[in-house]
Structures are given as C-alpha cells and as structure tokens.
Amino acid sequence: MPYFDAASSAPLHPVAREALHAALDEGWADPARLYREGRRARLLLDAAREAAAEAVGCRPDELVFTPSGTRAVHTGVAGALAGRRRVGARLVHSAVEHSAVLHAAETHEAAGGSVAVVGCDRTGRVDPAEFAAALTPDTALAALQSANHEVGTEQPVAEAAEACREAGVPLLVDAAQSLAWGPVAGPWSLLAGSAHKWGGPAGVGLLAVRKGTRFAHQGPADERESGRAPGFENIPAVVAAVASLRAVRAEAVAEAARLRALVDRIRARVPELVPDVAVVGDPERRLPHLVTFSCLYVDGETLLHALDRAGFSVSSGSSCTSSTLTPSHVLKAMGVLSEGNVRVSLPAGTSDADVERFLEVLPGAVAAVREQLGAPTERPAHAPEGTSGELVVDALGARCPVPVIELAKAITEVPVGGTVTVLSDDEVAALDIPAWCWTQGQEYLGEAPEPPERGAAYVVRRRA
C-alpha cells in the first residue's frame, strides 16, 4: 500500500527507531541532575543538540528543542516580536506560509500589531524584490518559508535574508519541509523545523535563534532549553529525531536525484493521461519529492477516497476536502485551481513500480468521479446558429466543483464573444471560476456590479 503523503508526515526512519529504543534505556533521567543517570541523560541531550546544530548550520547554544514544529514557529514569532517591540510592531510574511505562521500573525494582529502579506506568482514563489520592499523601518520581524508545504516551490530565502540584514530586520525561516534535503542558505536569524517531516518521531521540533537576534520569550519559562521551551525534555524522542536527520542527510543527494526523476515522470505523464489537469508549483525550483496537480470537474474528497481504496495515500489542498469548504490559502494566493487538488509527496524508498501503478490507477479514478458528477467530457464545441449571446447559470446552493461544471456546460451554448454569468454563493467559486478561465483559454470579466440577493455573479466571455 504506497504511502504518498511524506510532506504531512514521513514514515519513521529505521535509524530513528533504533535510536529511540536505545535512548529509552539511557535517556530517561533528568538531565539537570548531577547524579550518574542525570549525567548520562545530559550527555545524550548535548550530543543531540550539537548534531542538530551542525545540520541546521548554527551554534549548539543557539538551538533548543520544542514539543513540535508549530510550537517552534509560535515561540520564534512571539519572542522575536517582543524582543523588538521598541522598533515597531509590524510583521511581514508571505501569503503562502504554513498555517502556523498565519495563526501567529493573527494573534499578533489581535494584540494590536500590524501584519503585511507579500504575494506570490502562479508558481507559488515570492518575488525577493517585493519582499524587500515590504521591510519598512517599523518592521520587527519577517517570515519566509524555505519551501512550500503544498506545492513544493522553493523560496528565495538567501536573497530575502540579505535584504533583511540590510534593513536590520530578523528573518524567521520555517524550514520544516526542506531540512531533510540540506541546510538553509543565507543570513537568517531564526529557523524552525519539525522532526516528523524528515522521518523522526512526532512531538519534536527545533528552534534556532542566532546570536545577536533580540529575543524575549513570551509566556511561562523555566531553566529548561534556555527558557524558550519549558518542560522536561523528551530525550529519547530528541535523540531519535536527530539521528534520523543525520541519516536522511547522508542519503539526501542520491535520494533527491532518484525521487526527482520519479516526480518528473508524474509531472509529465499526468497531463497526458488525464484531460483537464493543471500541474501547479515551480517546475524547476522545487522540493525533489513533491508534486501537486488539480483536476477540473472533480470533488477532491471523493477522488482522495477513490485513490485510498486503490491503495494510495495522498493529500489535497482542495476546498472539497474541507468541512468549511474553504480552499487552501496557498492555492488561493497562487490563483490556481483548488478543485480536485492532489498532492503527491514521495517518501524515501518509493519504488518505480509504485509510481507506475499510481499512474495506472489515477485516470480511472478521475474519470469515475467526473462521471458521477456529470462533468463535461469534451472541449467546448461551436454553438449552434441563432443561439443567444448571453446566458445565466443559477448555481446557488451548489458546492465545488458544481459551479464550474455548470459553467463548462453552458459555455458551449453561447457563440464566441458571448457571455455566461454564473450565480454562486460558494466562496470557492471566486477562485475556481477565474482559474478555470485561465486553464481553458476563456476570458474572466469579473463579478457583475449588481450581485444576486446572496452570493455573487461571475461573468465569463467565450473566446474560443
């Protein structure tokens, strides 16, 4: 049963399993105590810290272990903002950061701070010049991920870090998705990571705060982990986490090349095998193991269940898999399709046969979902002579992907130059209808100035 969701959580690395079992016998005591068992536990913790710091690219006394990657991000954001409150209260981050950063930003804004969001292009990449332009004199902290967790696009962290250094602003990097493949370049100030992303046990994160960065920990503190991560350290889990990080790093060059070739195959073959598919994310500057694509006229949740029944575990940023019916903020920021979204992230050891089997199963799974939803099977045909140049489609009350399906059917009934107006109260339609136009070569005219009693009216002109 192939597991293709390593970006959510990688399987426990064999080295991590061995290290965890060994450390359970040696690292159970309080490392703050001076007796024999405490000293033994302290040696394990210190050795793990040194190895983690070497992998990250910082000093051991700059790195602490946290209960999770999310906690590392929250601690880093809050501490850096508090440490620089005399400078200002402005936080700058990209529109495609992990939700941990977004939640920290919401808390900061609710407490009276200000937040500036830097957009991205259709590949999900931030323009380093735009990021630098957002660094005003009152900026206390900037945040930019090393690589995106949903589409794999790598960010220009080195350029952003240089701009931050010139502006005197610390940069926090969420490196959870990229640490398995190598250290983060550039003069960053803070860095967060999460062990379960690289094959370590869940419940271990790390936070590095480089010397010279003003930092004031918020909330209760004690003598543990420099006062930045209160509570008794889970030494066996920490040891296993660092052991797995060192192991995956040793394999990174060869495994990255192998997985990149498999992902390249998926990127090339999926659009050939499945009609009306958009592969998203940067085709070159990306993580080696991750590929994301969106299938038109597909209910994301139904598709994921179909793939699960076929033996493949994948993830999705589709609004159709969410109880709130809210699309992924990453796909929304990119302006790409969210419906029928599939994220494939290959764990180490994925075989050629597993990928080939996935490519065999996918077309049938997508076709079955489209047939179930009554989706169109052909490109728009020429409208019959004498058809009206304007058509209104009432999709009120319908949810993703039905409004787009109805639009695709209706566009065949108007001549070139004619318009279709879709009435919809599904907030996802505001993203997917323009994205559909972009992928299908039609012209999105925007929302009608006089909306219906509920929802909105989206106007599309037929161009072909």
Buried (B, 14 or more C-beta within 10 A) or exposed (E): EBBBBBBBBBBBBEBBBBBBEBBBEBBEBBBBEEEEBBEBBBEBBEEBBBBBBBBBBBBBEBBBBBBBBBBBBBBBBBBBBBBBEEBBBBBBBBBBBBBBBBBBBEBBEEEEBBBBBBBBBBBBBBBBEEBBEBBEEEBBBBBBBBBBBBBBBBBBBBBBBBBBBEBEBBBBBBBBBBBBBBBBEBEBBBBBBBBBBBBBBBBBBBBBBBEEBBBEBBEEEEEBBBEBBBEEBBBBBBBBBBBBBBBBBEBBEEBBEBBBEBBEBBBEBBEEBBBBBBBBBBEEBBBBBBBBBBBBBBBBBBBBBBBEEBEBBBBBBBBBBBEEBEBBBBBBBBBBBBBBBBBBBBBBEBEEEBBEBBBEBBBEBBBBBBEEBEBBEEEBEEBEEEEEEEBBBBBBEBBBBBBBBBBBBBBBBBBEEBBBBBBBBBBBBBBBBBBBBBBBEBBBBEBBEEEBEEBBBBBBBBEE
